[in-house]
Amino acid sequence: MEQDMVAGILADIYQFSEEDLRRCRAQSVINVKKANGRVSLEQRAREFWE
């Protein structure tokens, strides 16, 4: 549910290039691997604001 919510918000607000999406995906893969597959929207928001 959280992923769909974030995807909808981002799609409404930003227009990403293909390169932007590739970089974002690569970073997400790294983040999920570090967190053993468990990354929440709340956790990511906290990291962003810190």
Residue pairs with C-beta under 8 A, 6 or more apart in sequence:
2 40
2 41
5 41
6 41
10 16
16 24
28 39
31 39
31 44
32 38
32 39
35 43
